[in-house]
Amino acid sequence: MISVGGTFEQLLAEAVAAPVDGWDFSWLDGRATEERPSWGFQRMMSRRLAGVSAALDLQTGGGEVLSGVEKFPPTMAATESWPPNAARAAHRLNPRGVAVLLIRNEPPLPFADEAFDLVTSRHPIAVWWSEIARVLRPGGTYLAQHPGPATAIELIEAVLGPMPDLGAHMEPSVQEAQAQAAGLQVLDIRIEKLAAEYFDIGAVVYFLRKLIWDVPDFTAEPFLTRLRAIHEQIEEEGRFVTYPTRVLVEARKPLRG
């Protein structure tokens, strides 16, 4: 069992003060763990990028995942809608020839039709299927890891109360239908349920501050009573366990004719 010292108030204050820009989760080292999907998305993405001429990474965050790729195609772009993340991504990726664009958090994408052989995304907040289909070349591929339905529902319900339809729009069958409606052929779609453990309330608060879509506009103050209950559960049991879900999606834009 991992033990993190401090009172509820001390742990809360530490988490509220921690910076949450970018997708570096090292602040949680020793305070939380999360399983990773078996398919190894970053390795898959790296292999695919090595074999195309033009690619786009959507909602790249601070570029942490994309920067782990060994070889970029001759044309490589990435988008991000949150300015602090976009700045981090540009600092990390521009020296490697990646164009990072700060865009609005709504379509359209600022690219020409049929500009890319490959579009990737890891944990997008929203999936713009029609725009993905538009910017893909015929025969091009969308490869992504999406948050799945009812992801981390145990934690979210502990904060917000019952959420029976949480993430229903991310069900694999719904995503497949949306991709097909945009004119894409779904080659692979699969889901895995993972485990995440939090060893102190500071880790919980940091996570909720960083993943802004789980509890939209989260701040600690409105939820102090519920957060204290989670803290007491961790104190008693040593951890709080929740179960994220992840969906691997691969879809192709059909060739003409």
C-alpha positions in Angstrom: 0.0 0.0 0.0 1.3 3.5 -0.9 0.9 6.1 1.9 0.8 9.8 1.2 0.9 12.0 4.3 -1.1 15.1 5.0 -4.5 16.2 6.2 -7.5 16.6 3.8 -6.9 20.4 3.7 -3.2 20.1 3.0 -3.6 17.5 0.3 -6.4 19.6 -1.3 -4.4 22.8 -1.2 -1.4 21.1 -2.8 -3.5 19.7 -5.7 -5.3 22.9 -6.3 -2.0 24.8 -6.6 -0.4 22.3 -9.0 -0.1 23.3 -12.6 -2.3 21.2 -15.0 -1.3 22.3 -18.4 0.1 19.7 -20.8 -0.3 15.9 -20.6 2.5 15.2 -18.3 1.1 13.2 -15.4 4.4 12.9 -13.4 2.8 14.8 -10.5 0.8 11.7 -9.8 3.9 9.4 -9.5 3.5 7.5 -6.3 0.0 8.9 -5.8 -2.0 7.1 -8.5 -1.7 4.3 -11.0 -3.6 3.5 -14.2 -3.5 0.5 -16.5 -2.8 1.0 -20.1 -4.7 -0.6 -23.0 -3.1 -3.8 -24.4 -2.8 -2.4 -28.0 -0.1 0.2 -27.1 -1.5 3.2 -28.9 1.7 5.3 -29.1 3.6 2.4 -30.7 0.8 1.8 -33.2 0.8 5.5 -34.1 4.6 5.6 -34.4 4.5 2.7 -36.9 1.8 4.3 -39.0 3.4 7.7 -39.1 6.6 6.2 -40.4 4.8 4.9 -43.5 2.8 8.0 -44.7 3.7 11.3 -46.5 1.3 13.6 -44.6 -0.3 13.3 -41.2 -2.3 15.2 -38.7 -2.6 14.7 -34.9 -5.8 16.2 -33.4 -6.1 17.5 -29.9 -2.5 16.9 -29.3 -2.4 18.3 -25.8 1.1 19.4 -24.9 2.5 17.1 -27.6 3.6 14.5 -25.1 2.3 11.5 -27.0 3.3 12.7 -30.4 6.8 13.7 -29.3 7.4 10.0 -28.5 7.2 9.1 -32.2 10.5 8.1 -33.7 10.0 9.3 -37.3 7.6 11.9 -38.7 6.4 12.1 -42.3 7.6 14.9 -44.5 4.3 16.8 -43.7 3.3 16.6 -40.1 0.8 18.9 -38.3 -0.9 18.9 -34.9 -3.8 20.9 -33.5 -4.7 22.0 -30.0 -7.4 24.4 -28.7 -6.1 25.3 -25.2 -3.4 27.9 -25.5 -1.1 26.7 -22.6 -1.1 23.2 -24.2 -0.5 24.6 -27.7 2.5 26.5 -26.5 3.9 23.5 -24.8 3.3 21.4 -28.0 4.9 24.0 -30.2 8.0 24.2 -28.0 8.3 20.4 -28.0 7.4 19.7 -31.6 8.4 22.7 -33.8 12.1 21.8 -33.6 11.3 18.4 -35.2 9.4 20.0 -38.1 5.9 19.6 -36.8 3.5 22.5 -37.4 1.4 23.1 -34.3 -1.8 25.1 -34.8 -3.9 26.7 -32.1 -7.5 26.3 -33.2 -11.0 27.0 -31.9 -12.7 24.1 -30.1 -15.2 23.7 -33.0 -15.1 22.7 -36.6 -14.0 23.3 -39.3 -10.4 22.2 -39.3 -8.0 24.7 -40.9 -6.9 22.4 -43.6 -7.7 21.7 -47.3 -9.8 18.8 -48.4 -7.8 15.5 -48.8 -4.7 16.9 -47.2 -3.6 13.9 -45.1 -2.9 10.2 -45.4 -3.3 9.6 -41.7 -5.2 11.4 -39.0 -4.6 10.4 -35.3 -5.9 11.4 -31.9 -5.5 10.2 -28.4 -8.4 10.9 -26.0 -10.2 13.6 -28.0 -12.8 15.6 -26.1 -15.0 15.6 -29.3 -14.7 13.6 -32.5 -15.5 15.7 -35.6 -16.1 12.8 -37.9 -17.2 14.8 -41.0 -14.1 17.0 -40.7 -11.8 13.9 -40.3 -13.4 12.4 -43.5 -13.0 15.7 -45.3 -9.2 16.1 -44.7 -8.4 12.5 -45.3 -7.2 11.4 -48.8 -9.0 8.5 -50.4 -7.5 5.4 -48.9 -6.4 7.4 -45.9 -6.9 6.2 -42.3 -8.1 7.6 -39.0 -6.4 5.9 -36.0 -7.4 6.9 -32.5 -7.8 6.0 -28.9 -11.0 7.4 -27.5 -12.4 7.6 -24.0 -15.1 4.9 -23.7 -18.6 4.8 -22.2 -18.9 5.1 -18.4 -15.2 5.8 -18.1 -14.2 6.3 -14.5 -17.8 6.3 -13.6 -17.1 5.3 -10.0 -15.1 8.5 -9.4 -17.4 10.8 -11.4 -20.5 9.5 -9.5 -18.7 9.9 -6.2 -18.4 13.6 -7.1 -21.6 14.3 -9.0 -24.0 11.6 -8.0 -25.7 9.0 -10.3 -24.9 9.3 -14.0 -26.7 6.4 -15.6 -26.1 7.5 -19.2 -22.5 8.7 -18.8 -20.6 8.5 -22.1 -23.3 6.7 -24.0 -22.2 8.6 -27.1 -18.8 6.9 -26.8 -20.3 3.4 -27.0 -18.4 1.5 -29.8 -21.6 0.9 -31.7 -22.5 4.6 -31.6 -19.0 5.6 -32.7 -19.1 3.1 -35.6 -22.4 4.5 -36.8 -21.1 8.0 -36.7 -18.0 7.1 -38.6 -20.0 5.3 -41.3 -22.4 8.3 -41.5 -19.4 10.5 -42.3 -18.5 8.1 -45.2 -15.7 6.1 -43.4 -15.3 2.4 -43.3 -14.6 1.1 -39.8 -11.7 -1.4 -40.0 -11.3 -2.1 -36.2 -13.1 -0.9 -33.1 -12.6 -2.5 -29.7 -13.0 -1.5 -26.0 -11.0 -2.3 -22.9 -11.9 -1.7 -19.3 -8.9 -0.8 -17.1 -8.3 0.0 -13.5 -7.1 3.2 -11.9 -6.1 3.6 -8.2 -5.8 6.9 -6.3 -3.9 6.9 -3.0 -4.7 10.3 -1.7 -7.4 13.0 -2.3 -4.8 15.3 -3.8 -4.4 12.8 -6.7 -8.2 12.8 -7.2 -8.4 16.5 -7.3 -5.4 16.9 -9.6 -6.9 14.3 -12.0 -10.3 16.1 -12.1 -8.6 19.5 -12.7 -6.6 18.1 -15.5 -9.2 16.1 -17.3 -11.7 18.9 -17.6 -14.4 16.8 -19.5 -15.0 14.3 -16.6 -16.5 17.0 -14.3 -16.9 20.0 -16.5 -15.5 23.3 -15.0 -14.4 21.4 -12.0 -13.2 23.3 -9.0 -12.9 21.8 -5.5 -15.0 24.2 -3.5 -18.5 23.1 -4.6 -17.7 19.5 -3.9 -15.8 19.7 -0.6 -18.3 17.4 1.2 -18.1 14.7 -1.5 -14.3 15.0 -1.7 -14.0 14.6 2.0 -16.0 11.4 1.8 -13.6 10.1 -0.9 -10.7 11.2 1.4 -12.1 9.2 4.3 -12.6 6.2 2.1 -9.0 6.3 1.0 -7.9 6.7 4.6 -9.9 3.6 5.6 -9.2 1.4 2.5 -5.8 2.7 1.3 -7.0 3.7 -2.1 -10.0 4.7 -4.3 -10.5 2.5 -7.4 -12.2 3.4 -10.6 -12.4 1.9 -14.0 -11.6 3.9 -17.1 -12.6 2.6 -20.5 -10.7 3.1 -23.8 -11.9 2.5 -27.4 -9.4 1.8 -30.2 -10.8 3.1 -33.5 -9.4 2.5 -37.0 -11.4 3.8 -40.0 -10.6 4.3 -43.6 -11.8 6.7 -46.3 -12.8 4.6 -49.3 -11.0 4.9 -52.6 -12.8 6.6 -55.4 -14.7 4.6 -58.0 
